[in-house]
Amino acid sequence: MSSHSMNEMLSGLDDMRPRLTDFYQDLHRHPELSMQENRTAAEAAEHLHGEGYEVTTGVGKTGVVAILDNGPGPMVMLRADMDALPLREQTELPYASSATGTDPDGIEVPVMHACGHDMHVACMWGAASMLAVNRNRWSGRLMMVVQPGEEIAAGARAMIEDRIFDRFGKPTVILGQHVTPAPAGTLHWRSGVTMAAADSIEIRLFGRGAHGSRPQSSIDPVVMAASLVMRLQTIVAREVSPTEQVVVTVGSIRAGTKENIIPDEAFLKLNVRTFSTAVREHVLDSIRRIANAEASASNAPRPPEFRPLNSFPILSNDHDATTHLASALSAHFGRERVHQTPAVNASEDFGEFGTAAGVPSVFWYFGGLDYGLIRAAERAGGMDAIPGNHSPLFAPVIEPTLSTGVEALVAGALACLPAT
């Protein structure tokens, strides 16, 4: 579709922008934890139904699927995730969240949209509206998917297990996007491996408790855990080629309740990021080997227990579909706003849809940072201090972020649908 035609397609966006902003701010005020997104799903369903889509709720527990049939042609699936994180918001925005939720352990926690999924849902509504209003300009079928549980790698799998493609049809291509700490108004894409696999594991170490004054009577799981934390880093340093990107992070250690009591067990939670299947398998096997060896060296009464917490697959963009999409984005936004990006260590379950359907998928990023904030960070010596995704200070600037996300979804969909 020509640039002139795209501009005509988006001519209603200016009038819609205040309502889009209100919708985004409402979603931001009312975040919900993974697989508990009942209000968010209801709001998304209502807005998509209002645009003339046939809407089904409760797909994969809280997921939403909205279909727009518009004559012969391929079916394009657009996906947005909608869950939030257990964080207390510190942005001090007038629409900041004060919500709480109950986590899987039954603990009440603060909840915040610290990863931009509220932005993703708002962008999807905007794109759904622009495409529906201009249905005389294209032919085919649209499948809008609002996915739960991305943060715990459960939502895509739940919708697939709920037979999303048997019930609603198999798309010819699947498109998705994510707001990222880059300049607002810019887009970033990559062909091939784009995001890392991620595996989170809990390791339970067994010892023998004793009074702190009698360490000789104990088998100390705290010492065992400390040794294990340090030894695990040798996997990256000594077992994997320096040409491979691998991260092993121990993010949680829990043991004991009092300073003069040696406990009888310790718990470690760790996260692994890898970019190839072979390296992933080697690292996970090494973690088990080293944990068992440390337990044996400590004369532990029993071997460690390993509990998987979540697992994200490697996200790989189809080469041909990605090249086609990048061309469409460049044609609309201009090449100065569309950039290739390196692979990142973050993870996504978006790729599970394309794998399950056996069709190409493309995932890209759109920036959400204010230019003034970026310039100030650069003057201060770097971007690391800027709050990014999963920070309690994460706050995408609403515009031009919101409009860019809407336009990118429209451009992506039209690049895959025949014009009329």
N, C-alpha and C positions, 0 to 999 in steps of 0.2 A: 504493500500500500504506500502511495506517495506521501511525502511530508505534508503536502497540502491537504490530502484526505485525512491524515492523522490529526491535523490541527482541527479540521471540521468535526472529527469524531469526538474530540475532547473539548469542544466549544462550550459544553454545559458544565465543565468542571469548575469554572469560576463561581457560578451560582451555587454549586453544591458544596463548595469548600467550607462555609460556616457550619453546615450540618455535619460534614465529615469531621471537623474539628471537635464539635460537641460530642459526637459519637466516640471519637478517640479518647477524649478526656473522661467521658463516662466509664469507658472500659478500664482506663487507668485507675480511676477511683475505686473500682470494684474488681480487683484481681481475685483469681481463684486458683487453688493448687491443682496439680496434675490429676486428671481423671475425676475431678470434682467441679468441672467448669459448667455447672448447670445454668447459672444466670447468663454467662457469656454466650453459651450455645443458644439460649433462647433469644437473646438480643440479636445475634448474627442471623438466626433463622428468620426472625421477624423482618429484619432489614432486607434480606435476600428475597423473601416471599413478596415483599412490597415492590420489588423490581420485576415481578412476573415469573420468578423461578419456581419450579416444583421442588419443594423442600421436604426432606426427610430428616428427622432428628433421631438421636439415640443410636447412631451407627458406631459400633465399637464403644459402647456405653454412653459417651456424651458427644460424639462427633456429629457433624452436620454435613449433609450432601445436598447440593442445590443444582438442579438440571434445567437448562434452557435449550429446548429443541428449536432449531431455526433452519429446517430444510436439509437437503442432502449435503454430505460432506463429512470430514473427520470429526472426532470428538477430542477436544483439548481439555485437560484437567489442570486447574489452578489450585494450589494448596496454600493455606495459611494455618499456622498453629496458634493456640489460644491460651495455654496454661501459663501460670505465673510461678514465682519462686518464694521460698520461705525466708524472706528478708524484711527488715524494718526499713522503710523508705526514709532517706535523709536528704532528699532534694529540696525540700521546703517549697515546692511548687504549689500554687493555689489549688491544683487538682491532685495533690499527692494522696497516696493511699494511706488509710489508717485501718485497713481491713486485717482481720485475723482468720486463721483456718486451723483445722485439725490435721496434723500430719499422720502418716501411716502408723506411727507408734502411739497415736492417741494423745499427742502433746499439742497444746494450743500454741501456734506460732504466728508472727506477723507475716503478711503476704504483700508482695510488690511485683509489678510488671518491670522487672529489672533486665529483661532480655528483649523487649520490644515486640512481644507477641500481640499486644494491644494495637500497635501500629500496623502489624500484618493484617489483622482482621479488618481494621478500618480501611486499609488500602484495597482489600478484596471487595468490600462493599462498594467503594468508589468505582473500581474497575467493572464490577458486575453491573452497576448502573449505566456506565458509559456504553458498555457493550449491548445492553438490552435496549437502551434508547435508540441506538444506531443499528439495530438488527437488519435494517434494509441494506446495509453496506457489506454484509458477510453472510456466509452460509455454513451450516454445520451444527455442532452441538457443543455446549459448554458444560463442564462438570466443576462446580465450585465446592471444594472440600475444606471444611474448618475442622482441624484435627486437634484432639486432646492429647495430653500426656507426652509432649515431645521431650520435656526436661528429664523424664525418667525412662525414655526410650520404650514407652509402652503404647503410645497412641496409634502410630502407624500400624503396628502389629495387630492391635485390637480391631482396627477398622478392616484390615485384610482378613483376619479370622472371622469377622462378621460378614464376609463375602461381598465386600464393596463392589468388586468388579463383576461378580456374577449377577448382582442385583441391579446395578446401574449401567453396566456396559464397560468394556475395556477401552480406554482412551488410546489415541495414536501417539500422544506425547504428554508428558507431565512436567509442569513448570512450577517453580517455587522461588521465593526470595527471602532475604533476611536483612534487617537494618543492622548497621555495623558502625563502629567508631571511625568513620571516614568523613570527609567534607560533605555536608548536605548538598544534594543535587547531583552527586556523582554516582556512577554505577561501576561494578567490578565483577569480572567473570573469569572463569578458567575452564579449559577443556581437560578431561581426564580426571585423575585423582585430585579432589578439591578439598575434602575434609577428612580428618583422621578417624580411624576406628577408636572407640573408647570402651574400656572394660573396667568396671568398678567391682571390687572384691572386699569382703570382710574376712579377716583371718583371726581365728580364736586360738590363743596359745594357752596351754594348760601347765600349771606349776603345782607347788604345794605351799600353802600359806603358813605363816609363823609370826611370832612377835618380832618387832623390829630389832630387839636386843639379841635375838637368837637367829641370825641369818643362816648359821650352819644347819639349822633344822628345816630350812626352806629349800624349795626349788623356785627361784625368783623369776616370775614371768615378766616383770618390768625390765630386768636386765636382758632377758631373752628378747623382748620386744625392741629394746634399744639396739641390740646387736643386729637384729633383723632389719631395722630401718636403715642402718648404715650399709649392711651387706647388699641390700636390694639395689643400691645405686651402682654396684659393680656390674650389674646386668647391662646398664647403659654404657658404662665406662670401659668394660672389658669383654663383653660377650657379643656386642652388636657393632657392626662396621661403623666407623665415623661418617660414612656417606649416607647412612640411614638416619631418619629422624625418629627418635623414641623418647618418650617422657614417662618416668615412673614417679608418681607423687604419693607419699603417705600423708593424707590430709587429716587423719584422726587417730589418736591413741587414747584408749580408755582402760584404766586399771586402778583398782583400790579405792578406798574412801578415807583413809587416815594415814598420817605420816609415819606412825610407829607400828603399822600392821603391813606385813608383806602379804599381798593378795595371792589367791590361788589361780587367777587367770587374767589375761590381758587381751584386748581387742584392738586390731589395727584395721583401718579402712584405707584402701589405696586405689589409685586410678592410673590406668595405663593408656597411652596414646601411641598408635603405630600407623604406618602408611602402607604396609604390605601384609598379606595373609601369612606368608612364611615367617616374617619377623614377629608378627602378633603371636603366632603359636609358640615360637621359641621363647618369647618373653614370659608368656603365661606359664609355660612349663617350667621355666627357670624360677619363677616366684614360688611355685610349689616345691621344687627341689630344695631351694635355699631355706624356706620355712621349715621343711621337714628336717633338714640338716641341723639348723640352729636348735630345734627342739631336741634332737638326738644328742647334740653336743652339750646341752644343758641337763641331760638326763630327765627330760620331761616324762611324766607318768603316762602320757598318751600323745599320739601325733596331733598336729594342728587340724582344725576344721576350717574348711573354705566355703564361704557362702557368696555366690554371685549376687551383686546388687543391681546392676544393669549393664547392658551391652549395646553399643551403637556400631553399626557396620561402617566400613569405609564408604565415603560418598564419592562417586565417580560420575562425572558428567559425560554424556554421549558426545563424541567429537563432532559429528555432522550437525546434530541438533544445536549444539552450543555455538558452533560457527555461524549457523543460520540466525540464531537469536542475537548474537553479538552484532551481526550486520544490521539487523532490524533496530536494535537499540541505538547504534551509532547513527543510523539514518535519521532517527527521530530526535535524539538528544544532541548530536554532534560528537565527533570523535574526541574532542577535548574533554568531554564529560564521561566517557566510557573507557575503562582501563582493564587490561589484563592484571591478574593478581596471583601471587604465589599460593600454594596450598597452605592451609592453616591447621593448627592443632586442635581447634574446636571440632565438635562432632554434632551430627544431625541424624534423625531417623527417616528423613525425607526419602532417601534412596531406596528404602524398603518397598515403596509403592512401585517404582519402575521395575525392580527386580521381580516382585510378585506378578505384575502384569506382563512382564517380558517386553516392555516398550522403552524407548529413549526417555531420559529425564534430564532436566537442566535446572540447576540451582545457582542463583547469583545473589549479589549483595548490593544494597543501596545505602549511601552514607547518611548519617544523622547528626553530624556535629556542626555547630556554628563556626564559621570561618574565624571570627574574632577569638574564640576559645583556642582554635588550632594555632593561630599566629602567636598568641600569648604563650602557649606551651612550647612552641619552637624557639621563642626568645629565651625561655627559661631552661632550654637545653634538651627537650625531647617530649615525645608523646606519651611516655609511660605513665605520667601522672594524671592523664585525662581519664575520667571514669569511663569504663567500657561495659560491655555486657556482663551481667551478674554482679555489678557493683551497686550498693545501696544509693549511690549518687548518679546512676545512669539516667540520663534525661535527654532523649533526642529532641532537637529543636523541631517544632511542629511543621513549620514551613521553611524551606521547600521540601522537607523530607516526605511529608504525606503526599503531596502532589506528584513527586518523583516516583514513589512507589505505585501510585495508581496508574500513572502513564506507562511505567515499565510493564506492568501486568497487561495492560491493553495492547501495547506494542508487541509483547510476546505472544499473546493469544492471536492477534491478527496476522502475525507472521506465519502462523500454522493453519489458518482458516482461509478458504478461498473467498475472494472479493466478489461482490455481485454488482 
